[in-house]
Amino acid sequence: MIYYGDGNIETEDGEPVADICPDCANMSRSLLNVYKLHVCSQCGKLWILGAYFDDLDTNQAFDNHFESRGIKPGMSTNVLTQN
């Protein structure tokens, strides 16, 4: 996923990944820590980098979330796989 700032994103090839979210599967929220955008096939929630999009309720919260993980505007979350 490419993050552009101000709450704007763009999906990349293979996104979103269909999966069952940790809440629906009754599993640990640590499973939210993925670098590709995921969508729950049961409830429709979107998540990436440790958070549901629903929890990032403002553009500022969204921006803070990505930038706290080292993703700056214009960067792809795929760079996290290169570390």
C-alpha positions in Angstrom: 0.0 0.0 0.0 1.3 3.5 -0.8 0.7 6.1 1.9 0.3 9.7 0.6 -0.5 11.6 3.8 -3.7 13.4 4.8 -5.4 10.0 5.1 -4.9 9.1 1.4 -3.7 5.7 0.3 -3.4 3.6 -2.8 -3.5 -0.2 -3.0 -0.8 -2.1 -4.7 -0.8 -5.4 -6.6 -2.2 -8.2 -4.4 -4.1 -5.8 -2.1 -6.3 -6.0 -0.3 -5.6 -9.5 1.0 -8.8 -11.3 2.0 -8.5 -12.9 5.5 -10.4 -13.2 8.7 -9.6 -10.5 11.2 -8.3 -11.3 14.7 -11.6 -10.1 16.2 -13.8 -12.4 14.1 -11.3 -15.3 14.6 -11.1 -14.6 18.4 -7.3 -14.3 18.2 -4.6 -11.9 19.3 -4.6 -8.4 17.9 -0.9 -8.8 17.3 -2.0 -10.5 14.1 -2.9 -7.0 12.8 0.8 -6.4 12.3 1.0 -6.9 8.5 2.5 -4.7 5.9 -0.1 -5.4 3.2 -3.7 -4.1 3.4 -6.0 -6.8 4.6 -9.8 -7.0 4.5 -11.9 -9.3 6.7 -14.0 -11.7 4.7 -16.5 -11.9 7.5 -17.0 -8.3 8.9 -15.3 -6.2 6.2 -12.8 -4.4 8.5 -9.6 -3.1 6.9 -6.3 -3.3 8.7 -2.5 -2.8 8.3 0.5 -2.1 10.4 -1.2 -3.1 13.7 -4.5 -1.1 13.5 -8.0 -1.3 12.1 -8.8 1.6 9.8 -12.0 2.1 12.0 -9.7 2.9 14.9 -8.0 5.6 12.9 -10.9 8.0 13.0 -9.3 11.2 11.7 -6.7 11.9 9.0 -4.3 13.1 11.7 -4.7 9.7 13.6 -4.2 7.9 10.3 -1.0 10.0 9.5 0.4 9.6 13.0 -0.1 5.8 12.8 1.8 5.4 9.5 4.5 7.9 10.4 5.1 6.3 13.8 6.0 3.1 11.9 8.5 5.0 9.6 6.2 5.3 6.6 6.4 8.8 5.2 4.1 10.3 2.5 4.8 8.7 -0.9 6.3 5.5 0.6 5.0 2.0 0.1 4.5 -0.2 3.1 6.4 -2.9 1.2 9.6 -1.2 2.3 9.1 -2.9 5.7 9.8 -6.3 4.2 13.3 -5.1 3.2 14.5 -4.7 6.8 
